[in-house]
Amino acid sequence: MAYAVPLRAQAAYPNRQIRMIVPLAAASAVDVAARLIAQKMATNMGQSIVVENIVGAAGIIGASQLAKAAPDGYTIGGFNDSILTMVPNLNPATPFNTVTDFAHVSQVATIDFSIAAATGAPWKSAAEFVAAAKAAPGKYTYASGGNGSPQHLAGALFAAHTGIDIRHVPYRGASQAAQDTAGGQCDVTLQGIATVAALAKAGKLKLIGVMLDQRHPEYPDTPTLKEAGINGFDFSTWFVLTTPKGTPRDIVDRLHREVVKALADPEIKERYAAVGLKPSGTTPEKTAAIVQEQLTRYGKAIKDNNIKGD
């Protein structure tokens, strides 16, 4: 989808349409975040931004296209932390280096996570699900957006933290995982609230736990994990705007300024908050440091918990 704006006087950059690669399924949390900010940035910059979903291989296909794109600011990426910090730790054959092959612009937002089940599921809280899973090891399933996805890692770490044995069912995208959980094909899914919001509000999914310090204002009846007696477990993901390595610093800085400007807009603040997105807007340097730190931290967590990519 292209977000078009009226023609007006342009600076040297941008002077033509920008393409944003999102290597994730449409309607996923990052896709929602990317489309909202792309629309606002397009208006502010005076150029269209086309958001293109290129899915497959846990995001590797789309991310590889960005890594190989011309470093001119006209092909940018909207990535989640899975592509940058989880997949490389699970797949040694990842064909790019997430630290050196990209010029990261900004961590745009962090994404609050939840545990969701079909509306007709018997559990009213995460604690009830954990109790059921402990009573029947290997019986219950959790759906994810694919091997190495945030939902995969969240589910595996949650299972390790609570001492339960639940089976992983990978899908090609987080939104499909949420839809099949709503349909009863899987028991639960650990998802960004932005991904499950529409299904929850339509009464097709129910949130049985949120990974927040306080209850989410959009879901006041859903207890936090701490309220349910599950202490010490926290999980969230994030959305980064990035570019190919070699992109001129003045273009990276311009894109960062536009991210910060868009995030300050009251409409973006309101729409992000409604779906569990917390604006960030970090500098390129801070963003690169976040990627490196989490790449190292998740590498240890994946090894310590024996999490496999298949």
Solvent accessible surface area in square Angstrom, and as a share of the most:
residue,aa,sasa,rsa
1,M,141,0.63
2,A,55,0.43
3,Y,27,0.10
4,A,84,0.65
5,V,29,0.17
6,P,109,0.68
7,L,163,0.81
8,R,125,0.46
9,A,104,0.80
10,Q,63,0.28
11,A,63,0.49
12,A,94,0.73
13,Y,24,0.09
14,P,1,0.01
15,N,92,0.47
16,R,124,0.45
17,Q,96,0.43
18,I,0,0.00
19,R,77,0.28
20,M,0,0.00
21,I,0,0.00
22,V,0,0.00
23,P,2,0.02
24,L,32,0.16
25,A,15,0.12
26,A,58,0.45
27,A,57,0.44
28,S,6,0.04
29,A,10,0.07
30,V,6,0.03
31,D,4,0.02
32,V,37,0.21
33,A,0,0.00
34,A,0,0.00
35,R,48,0.18
36,L,18,0.09
37,I,0,0.00
38,A,0,0.00
39,Q,85,0.38
40,K,37,0.16
41,M,0,0.00
42,A,0,0.00
43,T,67,0.39
44,N,38,0.19
45,M,8,0.04
46,G,3,0.03
47,Q,21,0.09
48,S,20,0.13
49,I,1,0.00
50,V,32,0.19
51,V,3,0.02
52,E,63,0.28
53,N,45,0.23
54,I,24,0.12
55,V,46,0.26
56,G,10,0.10
57,A,61,0.47
58,A,40,0.31
59,G,2,0.02
60,I,20,0.10
61,I,82,0.41
62,G,0,0.00
63,A,0,0.00
64,S,15,0.10
65,Q,75,0.33
66,L,0,0.00
67,A,26,0.20
68,K,174,0.74
69,A,22,0.17
70,A,60,0.47
71,P,59,0.37
72,D,47,0.24
73,G,0,0.00
74,Y,25,0.10
75,T,19,0.11
76,I,0,0.00
77,G,0,0.00
78,G,0,0.00
79,F,0,0.00
80,N,8,0.04
81,D,0,0.00
82,S,3,0.02
83,I,2,0.01
84,L,0,0.00
85,T,0,0.00
86,M,0,0.00
87,V,4,0.02
88,P,32,0.20
89,N,53,0.27
90,L,25,0.13
91,N,52,0.27
92,P,134,0.84
93,A,80,0.62
94,T,21,0.12
95,P,87,0.55
96,F,17,0.07
97,N,74,0.38
98,T,4,0.02
99,V,52,0.30
100,T,84,0.49
101,D,31,0.16
102,F,10,0.04
103,A,24,0.19
104,H,10,0.04
105,V,0,0.00
106,S,0,0.00
107,Q,13,0.06
108,V,0,0.00
109,A,0,0.00
110,T,38,0.22
111,I,2,0.01
112,D,11,0.06
113,F,3,0.01
114,S,0,0.00
115,I,1,0.00
116,A,0,0.00
117,A,0,0.00
118,A,17,0.13
119,T,71,0.41
120,G,77,0.74
121,A,17,0.13
122,P,102,0.64
123,W,17,0.06
124,K,159,0.68
125,S,19,0.12
126,A,1,0.00
127,A,35,0.27
128,E,75,0.34
129,F,2,0.01
130,V,15,0.09
131,A,64,0.49
132,A,25,0.19
133,A,0,0.00
134,K,114,0.48
135,A,88,0.68
136,A,28,0.22
137,P,95,0.60
138,G,23,0.22
139,K,121,0.51
140,Y,30,0.12
141,T,13,0.07
142,Y,7,0.03
143,A,0,0.00
144,S,0,0.00
145,G,14,0.14
146,G,10,0.09
147,N,51,0.26
148,G,1,0.01
149,S,11,0.07
150,P,6,0.04
151,Q,14,0.06
152,H,9,0.04
153,L,1,0.00
154,A,0,0.00
155,G,0,0.00
156,A,20,0.16
157,L,27,0.13
158,F,1,0.00
159,A,13,0.10
160,A,56,0.44
161,H,85,0.38
162,T,17,0.10
163,G,58,0.56
164,I,15,0.07
165,D,77,0.40
166,I,15,0.08
167,R,125,0.46
168,H,49,0.22
169,V,44,0.25
170,P,62,0.39
171,Y,43,0.16
172,R,172,0.63
173,G,11,0.10
174,A,10,0.08
175,S,15,0.10
176,Q,75,0.33
177,A,0,0.00
178,A,1,0.00
179,Q,90,0.40
180,D,26,0.14
181,T,0,0.00
182,A,20,0.16
183,G,56,0.54
184,G,51,0.49
185,Q,119,0.53
186,C,7,0.04
187,D,41,0.21
188,V,0,0.00
189,T,0,0.00
190,L,1,0.00
191,Q,0,0.00
192,G,2,0.01
193,I,0,0.00
194,A,7,0.06
195,T,12,0.07
196,V,0,0.00
197,A,5,0.04
198,A,78,0.61
199,L,29,0.14
200,A,18,0.14
201,K,114,0.48
202,A,67,0.52
203,G,44,0.42
204,K,117,0.50
205,L,5,0.02
206,K,53,0.22
207,L,16,0.08
208,I,1,0.01
209,G,1,0.01
210,V,0,0.00
211,M,10,0.05
212,L,30,0.15
213,D,117,0.61
214,Q,144,0.64
215,R,104,0.38
216,H,7,0.03
217,P,114,0.72
218,E,75,0.33
219,Y,24,0.09
220,P,82,0.52
221,D,129,0.67
222,T,10,0.06
223,P,22,0.14
224,T,3,0.02
225,L,4,0.02
226,K,112,0.48
227,E,98,0.44
228,A,24,0.18
229,G,53,0.51
230,I,16,0.08
231,N,103,0.53
232,G,70,0.67
233,F,22,0.09
234,D,110,0.57
235,F,8,0.03
236,S,49,0.31
237,T,4,0.03
238,W,13,0.05
239,F,0,0.00
240,V,0,0.00
241,L,1,0.00
242,T,0,0.00
243,T,0,0.00
244,P,1,0.01
245,K,116,0.49
246,G,62,0.60
247,T,10,0.06
248,P,60,0.38
249,R,125,0.46
250,D,101,0.52
251,I,19,0.10
252,V,6,0.03
253,D,43,0.22
254,R,48,0.17
255,L,0,0.00
256,H,30,0.13
257,R,139,0.51
258,E,14,0.06
259,V,0,0.00
260,V,67,0.39
261,K,113,0.48
262,A,0,0.00
263,L,12,0.06
264,A,62,0.48
265,D,38,0.19
266,P,103,0.65
267,E,82,0.37
268,I,4,0.02
269,K,106,0.45
270,E,126,0.56
271,R,109,0.40
272,Y,0,0.00
273,A,59,0.45
274,A,33,0.25
275,V,26,0.15
276,G,2,0.02
277,L,2,0.01
278,K,104,0.44
279,P,62,0.39
280,S,48,0.31
281,G,12,0.11
282,T,26,0.15
283,T,63,0.37
284,P,14,0.09
285,E,102,0.46
286,K,110,0.47
287,T,0,0.00
288,A,44,0.34
289,A,56,0.43
290,I,29,0.15
291,V,1,0.00
292,Q,80,0.36
293,E,91,0.41
294,Q,8,0.04
295,L,35,0.17
296,T,89,0.52
297,R,116,0.42
298,Y,13,0.05
299,G,19,0.18
300,K,135,0.57
301,A,22,0.17
302,I,11,0.06
303,K,170,0.72
304,D,92,0.48
305,N,59,0.30
306,N,105,0.54
307,I,16,0.08
308,K,120,0.51
309,G,24,0.23
310,D,152,0.79
